[in-house]
Amino acid sequence: MADQTETSSNDGIGETQPWRLPDTLLILFVLALLAWAATFIFTPGQFALEGDPARIVPGSFVPADGPSPAPILGDADRTGFLDFLFAGLITGDRYSPTIGLMAFILILGGVFGLISRTRAVDAALVSALPGGKATNEKLVVALFVAFSLAGAVFGMSEEAIALTLVLAPALARAGYDSITAILVCLGATQIGFATSWMNPFSVVIAQSIAGLPPLSGMELRIALWAGFTAIAAAFTWGYARHVRTSTASTSVERFADLDATELPRFRSAHAMVIGGLILTICWIAWGVSAKGYYLAEIAAQSF
């Protein structure tokens, strides 16, 4: 009986499962289903626009060609419900918010995936951290700003999760705990990502969909990034100082004994990767601001 009870408990029978957000693809499918269902209630079509910014011209509504409501299977004149994915993937050109953006994301994702595989960023972090106890928190603040800049410039986000595992042992040997590593690495990248002025995975995509020039409003965005980063860095500095001067940190004891040989050593090849990344970022910033480069050119530069 005891074995049966234990088995039932391990199988999760009778336990309340926590609610989880549905998969992104399921959310998109439901939205598409709602949009198709709306064609049974509203007549699809479009209004004429005028002015800058564009405004709807009253009385200019023109119904869409083809049957209404939208069919289940589309044809040459009308997109149906079951072929919305195919139609969405092939609509537009190299600069459109469909084909152009998908190609852009694929190339940029591959580029930064390749950089991540070299572990150049990991090695640079390990070499920058001291081997013994730190005497102040200047390095922690410098790392925070660097990670925030990485999130703002080239969209570092989920990659920071893996880097946190590299940063935690190194910071532990310097007298800090795992929370400090999370603040410096993951927290900083999210602040940089949210207040970015040139993140290719958020700002550039959003501006292309909205029809705005690339990197427009950069001055205000940089000011917001600097302000939020300064506030968060000051908080991290205070927390790190408290941890280093306190003797009650269990996280330091847990991470301090990790084998340092498991961490990558910074080599000349890593320096070449970091240098190439910095030069490419400068090249992209120059191309967008001076030459008006857009999705295709930025993707080519990154490649």
Rosetta silent file (secondary structure, phi, psi, omega in degrees, C-alpha in Angstrom):
SEQUENCE: MADQTETSSNDGIGETQPWRLPDTLLILFVLALLAWAATFIFTPGQFALEGDPARIVPGSFVPADGPSPAPILGDADRTGFLDFLFAGLITGDRYSPTIGLMAFILILGGVFGLISRTRAVDAALVSALPGGKATNEKLVVALFVAFSLAGAVFGMSEEAIALTLVLAPALARAGYDSITAILVCLGATQIGFATSWMNPFSVVIAQSIAGLPPLSGMELRIALWAGFTAIAAAFTWGYARHVRTSTASTSVERFADLDATELPRFRSAHAMVIGGLILTICWIAWGVSAKGYYLAEIAAQSF
SCORE:     score description
SCORE:     0.000 S_00000001
   1 L     0.000  -39.847  179.317    0.000    0.000    0.000 S_00000001
   2 H   -64.504  -38.834  179.370    2.832    2.362    0.815 S_00000001
   3 H   -65.761  -39.204  179.125    4.444    1.629   -2.559 S_00000001
   4 H   -65.323  -40.157  179.146    1.175    2.300   -4.372 S_00000001
   5 H   -64.203  -41.306 -179.678    0.720    5.602   -2.543 S_00000001
   6 H   -65.651  -40.344  179.423    4.260    6.660   -3.395 S_00000001
   7 H   -63.145  -42.888  179.496    3.769    5.725   -7.043 S_00000001
   8 H   -63.239  -37.719  179.527    0.564    7.722   -7.263 S_00000001
   9 H   -67.650  -38.750 -179.995    2.277   10.710   -5.717 S_00000001
  10 H   -69.265  -31.792  179.609    5.177   10.496   -8.168 S_00000001
  11 L   -75.757   -8.694  179.185    2.806   10.257  -11.116 S_00000001
  12 L    81.326   12.031 -179.367    1.177   13.500  -10.061 S_00000001
  13 L   -71.419  132.077  178.914   -2.275   11.899   -9.646 S_00000001
  14 L    81.960   -2.740  179.099   -4.507   13.994   -7.466 S_00000001
  15 L   -93.137  146.776  177.985   -2.067   16.906   -7.450 S_00000001
  16 L   -85.053  115.558 -179.298   -3.010   20.355   -8.629 S_00000001
  17 L   -78.349  136.084  178.502   -0.804   21.297  -11.560 S_00000001
  18 L   -66.715  147.104 -179.831    0.317   24.951  -11.668 S_00000001
  19 L   -73.925  135.710  179.047   -1.095   27.057  -14.489 S_00000001
  20 L  -124.952  146.694  178.057    1.351   27.738  -17.286 S_00000001
  21 L   -64.076  133.758 -179.857    1.135   30.192  -20.167 S_00000001
  22 L   -60.868  160.627  178.971    0.181   28.371  -23.387 S_00000001
  23 L   -60.579  148.560 -177.810    2.754   27.864  -26.096 S_00000001
  24 H   -59.084  -40.573  179.912    3.368   30.850  -28.367 S_00000001
  25 H   -64.201  -35.674  177.636    2.272   28.928  -31.462 S_00000001
  26 H   -66.769  -39.668  178.066   -1.019   28.025  -29.769 S_00000001
  27 H   -62.750  -44.022  178.870   -1.643   31.699  -28.919 S_00000001
  28 H   -63.968  -38.384  178.653   -0.991   32.712  -32.526 S_00000001
  29 H   -64.992  -41.035  178.644   -3.309   29.973  -33.799 S_00000001
  30 H   -65.039  -40.508  177.481   -6.121   31.134  -31.495 S_00000001
  31 H   -62.771  -41.215  177.056   -5.655   34.734  -32.661 S_00000001
  32 H   -63.858  -39.007  178.067   -5.858   33.589  -36.283 S_00000001
  33 H   -63.945  -41.324  177.735   -9.012   31.621  -35.477 S_00000001
  34 H   -65.260  -39.883  178.962  -10.606   34.686  -33.863 S_00000001
  35 H   -63.863  -40.363  178.416   -9.670   36.835  -36.875 S_00000001
  36 H   -67.233  -40.496  178.486  -11.282   34.295  -39.235 S_00000001
  37 H   -64.317  -30.706 -179.885  -14.395   34.093  -37.044 S_00000001
  38 H   -66.059  -23.730  179.133  -14.669   37.891  -37.138 S_00000001
  39 L   -69.858  -14.211  174.679  -15.227   37.742  -40.916 S_00000001
  40 L   -79.928  -16.709 -177.224  -18.616   36.140  -40.180 S_00000001
  41 L  -106.788  -42.804 -177.306  -19.614   39.286  -38.254 S_00000001
  42 L  -110.802  149.499  176.973  -17.776   42.132  -40.018 S_00000001
  43 L   -83.572  117.561  179.044  -17.294   42.768  -43.713 S_00000001
  44 L   -65.399  147.562  178.881  -13.558   42.652  -44.536 S_00000001
  45 E   170.164 -163.944 -179.337  -12.175   45.611  -46.464 S_00000001
  46 E  -150.307  156.216  175.523  -10.100   48.743  -46.089 S_00000001
  47 L  -100.465  155.346  171.020  -10.347   52.521  -45.786 S_00000001
  48 L   -79.148  148.569 -179.323   -8.368   55.073  -47.752 S_00000001
  49 E  -117.727  150.963  176.919   -5.728   57.011  -45.806 S_00000001
  50 E  -147.659  159.575  175.596   -4.519   60.586  -46.124 S_00000001
  51 L    81.531  172.496  177.630   -2.142   63.001  -44.416 S_00000001
  52 L  -138.927  105.764    7.768    0.980   62.542  -42.338 S_00000001
  53 L   -70.596  154.206 -174.439    0.410   60.978  -39.856 S_00000001
  54 L   -64.447  139.878  176.443   -2.098   58.951  -41.867 S_00000001
  55 E  -130.030  149.829 -179.140   -5.785   59.363  -41.069 S_00000001
  56 E   -72.974  134.877  176.265   -8.801   57.396  -42.244 S_00000001
  57 L   -85.656  116.850 -178.584  -10.909   59.088  -44.914 S_00000001
  58 L   -58.961  139.833  177.405  -14.571   58.915  -43.802 S_00000001
  59 L    75.354   11.357 -176.210  -16.845   57.074  -46.226 S_00000001
  60 L  -101.755   12.541 -176.641  -13.954   55.521  -48.171 S_00000001
  61 L   -65.815  131.463  178.335  -14.475   51.911  -47.065 S_00000001
  62 E  -124.054  120.903  179.533  -14.110   49.393  -49.905 S_00000001
  63 E   -62.886  149.679  179.442  -15.072   45.727  -49.285 S_00000001
  64 L   -72.288  149.856  176.873  -12.418   43.129  -49.991 S_00000001
  65 L   -69.908  154.042  176.629  -12.627   41.039  -53.141 S_00000001
  66 L    97.119  177.535 -176.346  -13.736   37.455  -52.864 S_00000001
  67 L   -68.428  152.081  176.566  -16.300   35.651  -50.767 S_00000001
  68 L  -134.457  126.709    4.802  -17.330   36.915  -47.355 S_00000001
  69 L   -69.287  172.102 -177.720  -16.901   35.473  -44.777 S_00000001
  70 L   -62.636  140.521 -178.865  -13.389   34.264  -45.544 S_00000001
  71 L   -73.381  166.182  175.740  -13.267   30.692  -46.853 S_00000001
  72 L   -71.059  -45.703  174.982  -11.597   27.807  -45.079 S_00000001
  73 L  -107.802  128.765 -177.513   -9.320   27.220  -48.076 S_00000001
  74 L   -83.205  177.360  176.399   -8.113   30.286  -49.925 S_00000001
  75 L  -140.330 -162.282 -176.977   -7.525   30.903  -53.601 S_00000001
  76 L   -66.814  -24.384 -175.944   -5.700   33.414  -55.773 S_00000001
  77 L   -97.746  -23.197 -172.454   -8.035   36.231  -54.723 S_00000001
  78 L  -146.093  136.437  176.570   -8.556   35.596  -51.025 S_00000001
  79 L   -80.434  129.764  177.093   -6.588   34.085  -48.140 S_00000001
  80 L   -95.821  178.021 -176.022   -8.455   31.358  -46.293 S_00000001
  81 L   -67.482  -44.763 -174.429   -8.164   30.192  -42.722 S_00000001
  82 L   -74.606  -17.622 -179.929   -6.094   27.070  -43.356 S_00000001
  83 L  -109.984   18.873 -179.998   -3.582   28.786  -45.634 S_00000001
  84 H   -65.362  -33.482 -179.168   -3.001   31.915  -43.535 S_00000001
  85 H   -67.595  -46.981  179.149    0.418   30.637  -42.455 S_00000001
  86 H   -62.576  -45.647 -179.349    1.620   30.001  -46.006 S_00000001
  87 H   -62.796  -37.328  179.170    0.197   33.301  -47.260 S_00000001
  88 H   -68.539  -32.623 -178.338    1.825   35.171  -44.407 S_00000001
  89 H   -73.974  -26.309 -174.214    5.213   33.633  -45.088 S_00000001
  90 H  -106.319    3.120 -177.300    5.290   34.573  -48.784 S_00000001
  91 L   -82.795  131.471  174.307    3.722   38.045  -48.622 S_00000001
  92 L   102.825 -163.289 -178.985    5.970   41.006  -49.371 S_00000001
  93 L  -134.135 -162.806 -174.465    9.581   41.411  -50.408 S_00000001
  94 L   -66.393  -17.975  179.820   13.023   41.593  -48.824 S_00000001
  95 L  -106.090    3.969 -174.784   12.100   44.765  -46.910 S_00000001
  96 L   -81.278  161.315  177.508    8.608   43.688  -45.808 S_00000001
  97 L   -73.653   14.532  176.829    7.561   42.822  -42.232 S_00000001
  98 L  -120.478  -79.841 -178.358    7.177   39.176  -43.309 S_00000001
  99 H   -61.223  -48.593 -177.514    9.818   37.783  -45.658 S_00000001
 100 H   -61.142  -44.460 -177.798   12.402   40.443  -44.813 S_00000001
 101 H   -69.084  -38.814  179.397   11.948   40.159  -41.052 S_00000001
 102 H   -64.494  -44.237  177.434   12.013   36.374  -41.021 S_00000001
 103 H   -64.085  -39.805  179.042   15.217   36.269  -43.034 S_00000001
 104 H   -60.462  -46.905 -178.440   16.681   38.995  -40.816 S_00000001
 105 H   -66.787  -39.968  179.134   15.884   37.079  -37.608 S_00000001
 106 H   -61.312  -44.735 -178.288   17.234   33.808  -38.995 S_00000001
 107 H   -69.432  -46.844 -179.152   20.551   35.379  -39.979 S_00000001
 108 H   -64.115  -40.870  178.192   20.974   37.435  -36.800 S_00000001
 109 H   -62.575  -40.267  177.221   20.026   34.489  -34.617 S_00000001
 110 H   -65.422  -39.079 -179.654   22.564   32.293  -36.396 S_00000001
 111 H   -63.152  -49.270 -177.818   25.293   34.911  -36.057 S_00000001
 112 H   -74.788  -25.175  171.615   24.879   35.352  -32.323 S_00000001
 113 H   -65.408  -39.512  177.460   24.435   31.620  -31.881 S_00000001
 114 H   -64.920  -42.835  178.257   27.814   31.147  -33.554 S_00000001
 115 H   -62.517  -39.941  179.596   29.398   33.776  -31.313 S_00000001
 116 H   -64.376  -36.426 -179.476   27.917   32.055  -28.271 S_00000001
 117 H   -66.948  -26.447  178.402   29.380   28.699  -29.336 S_00000001
 118 H   -71.305  -19.463 -177.592   32.897   30.165  -29.368 S_00000001
 119 L    60.514   26.940  179.379   32.499   30.990  -25.630 S_00000001
 120 H   -67.128  -41.130  179.383   34.453   34.175  -26.234 S_00000001
 121 H   -65.517  -41.262  177.815   32.144   36.193  -23.973 S_00000001
 122 H   -58.571  -48.211 -177.903   32.427   33.546  -21.235 S_00000001
 123 H   -63.942  -38.562  178.942   36.212   33.587  -21.410 S_00000001
 124 H   -64.488  -38.513  178.310   36.346   37.398  -21.346 S_00000001
 125 H   -64.496  -46.283 -177.650   34.195   37.462  -18.202 S_00000001
 126 H   -63.135  -40.995 -178.939   36.332   34.906  -16.395 S_00000001
 127 H   -70.003  -25.970 -178.821   39.559   36.705  -17.249 S_00000001
 128 H   -79.034  -23.099 -176.640   38.144   40.055  -16.070 S_00000001
 129 L   -85.046  143.966  179.529   37.189   38.762  -12.626 S_00000001
 130 L   -73.024  156.334 -179.898   39.782   38.622   -9.822 S_00000001
 131 L   -82.180  -22.921 -178.713   40.895   35.323   -8.400 S_00000001
 132 L  -115.427 -158.455 -178.749   40.602   36.380   -4.755 S_00000001
 133 L   -69.304  138.134  177.970   38.451   38.643   -2.649 S_00000001
 134 L   -80.494  149.732  179.072   37.484   41.910   -4.274 S_00000001
 135 L   -94.826  -17.422  177.258   38.306   45.132   -2.515 S_00000001
 136 L  -156.205  179.838 -174.386   35.399   47.121   -3.953 S_00000001
 137 L  -104.758   16.387  179.775   32.357   46.806   -6.204 S_00000001
 138 H   -60.982  -39.818 -179.412   33.662   48.807   -9.165 S_00000001
 139 H   -66.476  -37.775  178.125   34.074   45.638  -11.224 S_00000001
 140 H   -61.887  -44.400  179.246   30.501   44.533  -10.428 S_00000001
 141 H   -65.583  -39.871  179.253   29.153   47.873  -11.648 S_00000001
 142 H   -63.325  -41.549  176.868   31.342   47.714  -14.771 S_00000001
 143 H   -64.922  -39.204  178.497   30.034   44.234  -15.571 S_00000001
 144 H   -60.501  -46.912  179.465   26.462   45.408  -15.017 S_00000001
 145 H   -63.878  -39.486 -179.568   26.885   48.270  -17.481 S_00000001
 146 H   -64.375  -43.169  178.930   28.576   45.951  -19.994 S_00000001
 147 H   -68.213  -38.715  176.690   25.727   43.418  -19.854 S_00000001
 148 H   -62.983  -39.530  177.442   23.126   46.173  -20.101 S_00000001
 149 H   -65.260  -38.165  177.434   24.944   47.520  -23.144 S_00000001
 150 H   -62.965  -40.221  177.261   24.974   44.030  -24.666 S_00000001
 151 H   -67.466  -33.506 -178.194   21.220   43.794  -24.250 S_00000001
 152 H   -78.750  -34.970 -172.370   20.719   47.234  -25.770 S_00000001
 153 H   -86.978  -52.601 -177.636   23.085   46.881  -28.733 S_00000001
 154 H  -122.937   22.029  168.283   22.691   43.324  -30.011 S_00000001
 155 L    71.495   31.954  175.648   19.757   42.017  -28.009 S_00000001
 156 L   -63.837  126.965 -178.565   21.435   39.694  -25.529 S_00000001
 157 L  -141.506  -89.112 -178.652   18.606   38.168  -23.501 S_00000001
 158 L   -66.698  -20.007  176.002   18.153   34.428  -22.929 S_00000001
 159 H   -61.892  -24.332 -178.436   21.861   33.910  -23.662 S_00000001
 160 H   -67.507  -21.136  178.673   22.505   35.560  -20.298 S_00000001
 161 H   -62.238  -46.007  178.345   21.056   32.499  -18.522 S_00000001
 162 H   -67.146  -37.713 -179.646   24.030   30.395  -19.592 S_00000001
 163 H   -67.880  -27.602  177.070   26.465   33.198  -18.824 S_00000001
 164 H   -61.375  -36.626  178.435   25.070   33.450  -15.295 S_00000001
 165 H   -66.156  -28.280  176.527   26.344   29.911  -14.657 S_00000001
 166 H   -79.374  -38.627 -174.530   29.806   31.085  -15.696 S_00000001
 167 H   -74.858  -33.969 -174.742   29.658   34.309  -13.719 S_00000001
 168 H   -59.159  -49.596  179.073   28.367   32.848  -10.441 S_00000001
 169 H   -63.235  -38.110 -178.902   31.497   30.806   -9.508 S_00000001
 170 H   -66.427  -42.177  178.159   33.840   33.651  -10.457 S_00000001
 171 H   -69.381  -32.132  178.184   31.902   36.190   -8.391 S_00000001
 172 H   -62.424  -41.134  178.016   31.695   33.704   -5.517 S_00000001
 173 H   -68.325  -19.505  177.210   35.500   33.548   -5.352 S_00000001
 174 L   -90.550   -1.157  174.664   35.475   37.353   -5.257 S_00000001
 175 L   104.902   13.030 -178.193   33.183   37.332   -2.213 S_00000001
 176 L  -113.413  172.410 -177.534   29.689   37.695   -3.722 S_00000001
 177 L  -108.515 -178.621 -176.394   26.650   35.414   -3.893 S_00000001
 178 H   -68.506  -30.284  178.310   24.532   33.939   -6.690 S_00000001
 179 H   -63.810  -36.802  176.745   21.949   36.745   -6.489 S_00000001
 180 H   -61.138  -41.722  178.603   24.704   39.206   -7.388 S_00000001
 181 H   -63.481  -40.317  179.288   25.479   37.138  -10.488 S_00000001
 182 H   -65.726  -42.074  178.328   21.818   37.127  -11.518 S_00000001
 183 H   -62.930  -46.139 -176.008   21.553   40.909  -11.062 S_00000001
 184 H   -67.181  -39.858 -172.384   24.777   41.585  -12.964 S_00000001
 185 H   -94.485  -68.413 -174.732   24.082   39.208  -15.829 S_00000001
 186 H   -71.182  -45.898 -179.410   20.379   38.483  -16.321 S_00000001
 187 H   -61.735  -42.519 -178.395   18.962   41.626  -14.714 S_00000001
 188 H   -65.951  -42.345 -179.381   21.278   43.958  -16.615 S_00000001
 189 H   -64.739  -35.914 -179.917   20.587   42.387  -20.017 S_00000001
 190 H   -68.703  -36.316  175.790   16.821   42.666  -19.509 S_00000001
 191 H   -66.401  -44.244  177.706   17.114   46.363  -18.653 S_00000001
 192 H   -63.592  -40.732  179.139   19.281   46.942  -21.708 S_00000001
 193 H   -62.023  -43.050 -175.523   16.893   44.929  -23.911 S_00000001
 194 H   -72.716  -27.824 -176.557   13.850   46.891  -22.699 S_00000001
 195 L  -113.113   26.639 -173.683   15.420   50.338  -23.137 S_00000001
 196 L   -70.782  156.980  174.213   17.413   49.620  -26.294 S_00000001
 197 L  -115.907   -9.905 -179.821   17.934   52.058  -29.146 S_00000001
 198 L  -147.131   20.049  178.437   19.319   49.606  -31.747 S_00000001
 199 L   -61.421  117.429 -175.993   18.354   46.080  -30.660 S_00000001
 200 L   -67.023  -20.393 -176.378   17.809   44.221  -33.968 S_00000001
 201 L   -93.102   -4.263  178.455   15.280   41.832  -32.389 S_00000001
 202 L  -135.183  -60.827 -175.003   12.930   44.480  -30.989 S_00000001
 203 H   -65.734  -50.767 -177.025   13.613   48.080  -32.013 S_00000001
 204 H   -63.329  -41.560  179.365   14.534   47.445  -35.663 S_00000001
 205 H   -65.252  -46.676 -179.165   11.637   45.004  -36.144 S_00000001
 206 H   -62.886  -41.027 -179.939    9.097   47.304  -34.491 S_00000001
 207 H   -68.449  -33.895  177.849   10.252   50.319  -36.481 S_00000001
 208 H   -68.608  -38.776  177.605   10.091   48.384  -39.750 S_00000001
 209 H   -66.555  -39.433 -178.767    6.509   47.291  -39.020 S_00000001
 210 H   -79.487   -6.244 -179.212    5.548   50.854  -38.076 S_00000001
 211 L    75.307   23.896 -179.932    7.225   52.264  -41.192 S_00000001
 212 L   -94.768  154.557  176.398    9.685   54.385  -39.191 S_00000001
 213 L   -62.986  143.807  178.921   13.310   55.029  -40.168 S_00000001
 214 L   -58.505  137.940  178.097   15.764   52.611  -38.518 S_00000001
 215 L    62.765   21.427  175.633   17.116   53.827  -35.166 S_00000001
 216 L   -67.463  147.408 -176.889   14.796   56.854  -35.154 S_00000001
 217 L    72.103   23.150 -174.111   14.450   58.471  -31.739 S_00000001
 218 H   -63.136  -37.406 -176.801   17.878   57.156  -30.776 S_00000001
 219 H   -61.857  -46.708  179.204   18.788   60.134  -28.572 S_00000001
 220 H   -65.466  -39.674 -179.532   15.767   59.709  -26.278 S_00000001
 221 H   -65.488  -39.680  178.181   16.242   55.955  -26.120 S_00000001
 222 H   -64.095  -40.166  178.644   19.907   56.304  -25.164 S_00000001
 223 H   -63.361  -41.025  177.728   18.957   58.726  -22.396 S_00000001
 224 H   -64.912  -42.437  178.360   16.358   56.261  -21.072 S_00000001
 225 H   -60.115  -46.010 -178.669   18.869   53.418  -21.213 S_00000001
 226 H   -62.428  -41.452 -178.950   21.462   55.447  -19.313 S_00000001
 227 H   -66.199  -49.910 -179.728   18.952   56.464  -16.639 S_00000001
 228 H   -65.671  -38.897  179.345   17.519   53.014  -15.995 S_00000001
 229 H   -65.400  -39.855 -179.967   20.951   51.386  -16.117 S_00000001
 230 H   -64.511  -42.640 -179.761   22.360   53.901  -13.610 S_00000001
 231 H   -64.422  -46.985 -178.657   19.513   53.315  -11.132 S_00000001
 232 H   -67.469  -36.644  178.462   19.770   49.517  -11.398 S_00000001
 233 H   -65.580  -37.057  177.993   23.578   49.598  -11.212 S_00000001
 234 H   -65.637  -40.504  176.752   23.405   51.661   -8.018 S_00000001
 235 H   -63.588  -43.994  179.713   21.042   49.133   -6.468 S_00000001
 236 H   -63.465  -39.243  177.653   23.316   46.259   -7.515 S_00000001
 237 H   -59.656  -45.765  179.906   26.345   48.085   -6.095 S_00000001
 238 H   -64.447  -41.275  179.701   24.625   48.441   -2.711 S_00000001
 239 H   -66.729  -43.600 -179.215   23.514   44.810   -2.647 S_00000001
 240 H   -63.627  -39.438  178.806   26.941   43.503   -3.683 S_00000001
 241 H   -64.638  -40.658  178.587   28.661   45.596   -1.031 S_00000001
 242 H   -62.866  -42.004 -179.529   26.289   44.274    1.624 S_00000001
 243 H   -65.928  -43.972 -176.408   26.967   40.669    0.589 S_00000001
 244 H   -65.931  -34.232 -178.113   30.738   41.069    0.501 S_00000001
 245 H   -89.568   -2.573  179.002   30.872   42.641    3.963 S_00000001
 246 L   -99.759  151.541  179.511   28.429   40.124    5.430 S_00000001
 247 L  -106.147   10.114 -173.966   29.412   36.692    6.741 S_00000001
 248 L  -106.025   19.581 -177.690   25.970   35.108    6.375 S_00000001
 249 L   -89.258  113.607  177.599   26.028   34.340    2.651 S_00000001
 250 H   -80.758  -25.736 -178.925   25.502   30.626    1.936 S_00000001
 251 H   -66.018  -35.601  178.506   25.650   31.137   -1.819 S_00000001
 252 H   -61.932  -44.450 -179.907   29.294   32.202   -1.604 S_00000001
 253 H   -64.393  -35.324 -175.808   30.178   28.988    0.207 S_00000001
 254 H   -70.636  -37.886 -174.335   28.244   26.900   -2.324 S_00000001
 255 H   -96.022  -18.068 -172.394   29.918   28.326   -5.418 S_00000001
 256 H   -68.106  -23.666 -176.752   33.379   29.133   -4.146 S_00000001
 257 L   -91.534    5.299 -179.703   34.585   25.516   -4.287 S_00000001
 258 L   -67.171  148.114 -176.690   33.749   24.955   -7.957 S_00000001
 259 L   -70.695  118.685 -178.355   36.625   23.822  -10.154 S_00000001
 260 H   -70.071  -19.194 -179.375   38.088   26.813  -11.944 S_00000001
 261 H   -70.437  -16.349  179.059   39.508   24.561  -14.658 S_00000001
 262 H   -75.627  -16.486 -178.816   35.970   24.024  -15.990 S_00000001
 263 L   -86.438  146.112 -176.945   35.770   27.688  -16.989 S_00000001
 264 L   -70.532  144.907  175.707   37.154   28.746  -20.392 S_00000001
 265 L   -92.776  138.919 -178.112   40.523   30.482  -20.576 S_00000001
 266 L   -75.380  121.089 -178.009   40.723   33.708  -22.562 S_00000001
 267 L  -119.817  175.215 -178.767   42.858   33.159  -25.661 S_00000001
 268 H   -63.679  -33.141  177.784   43.855   35.202  -28.690 S_00000001
 269 H   -64.465  -37.574  176.848   41.059   33.622  -30.754 S_00000001
 270 H   -64.242  -40.153  178.687   38.533   34.865  -28.205 S_00000001
 271 H   -62.742  -36.654  177.881   40.002   38.349  -28.470 S_00000001
 272 H   -66.664  -39.091  178.170   39.565   38.219  -32.245 S_00000001
 273 H   -64.625  -47.621  179.715   35.898   37.221  -31.870 S_00000001
 274 H   -62.613  -42.976  178.818   35.190   40.038  -29.384 S_00000001
 275 H   -63.459  -41.627  177.013   37.060   42.531  -31.562 S_00000001
 276 H   -63.090  -38.497  178.421   35.160   41.435  -34.663 S_00000001
 277 H   -64.175  -43.981  179.932   31.855   41.793  -32.814 S_00000001
 278 H   -64.039  -44.026  179.338   32.704   45.319  -31.646 S_00000001
 279 H   -63.427  -38.910  179.554   33.821   46.386  -35.125 S_00000001
 280 H   -65.940  -41.024  178.033   30.654   44.954  -36.680 S_00000001
 281 H   -61.912  -42.687  177.599   28.436   46.819  -34.215 S_00000001
 282 H   -64.549  -39.392  178.937   30.236   50.069  -35.053 S_00000001
 283 H   -63.775  -42.050  179.112   29.896   49.304  -38.775 S_00000001
 284 H   -65.468  -44.905  179.678   26.164   48.687  -38.438 S_00000001
 285 H   -60.774  -40.741  177.567   25.646   51.874  -36.417 S_00000001
 286 H   -66.693  -43.691 -177.853   27.529   53.864  -39.064 S_00000001
 287 H   -63.479  -40.478 -179.204   25.661   52.223  -41.940 S_00000001
 288 H   -70.052  -43.237 -175.458   22.223   52.877  -40.458 S_00000001
 289 H   -79.143  -36.359 -174.933   22.915   56.475  -39.448 S_00000001
 290 H   -97.571  -32.091 -174.679   25.065   57.580  -42.409 S_00000001
 291 H  -112.752   -6.086 -179.807   23.906   55.373  -45.293 S_00000001
 292 L    71.111   30.812  179.120   20.338   54.513  -44.321 S_00000001
 293 L   -61.443  149.117 -177.540   20.972   50.758  -44.220 S_00000001
 294 L  -129.264 -154.790 -171.394   17.921   48.614  -43.515 S_00000001
 295 H   -54.705  -51.505 -175.528   17.092   44.925  -42.909 S_00000001
 296 H   -62.287  -43.465 -178.139   18.937   43.450  -45.888 S_00000001
 297 H   -70.151  -40.307  178.544   22.081   45.508  -45.356 S_00000001
 298 H   -64.042  -41.695  176.935   22.186   44.941  -41.568 S_00000001
 299 H   -62.031  -41.270  179.162   21.768   41.202  -42.077 S_00000001
 300 H   -65.367  -42.346  177.437   24.575   41.225  -44.649 S_00000001
 301 H   -60.617  -44.417 -178.828   26.870   43.175  -42.321 S_00000001
 302 H   -64.869  -40.564  179.949   26.181   40.758  -39.463 S_00000001
 303 L   -64.392    0.000    0.000   26.777   37.741  -41.705 S_00000001
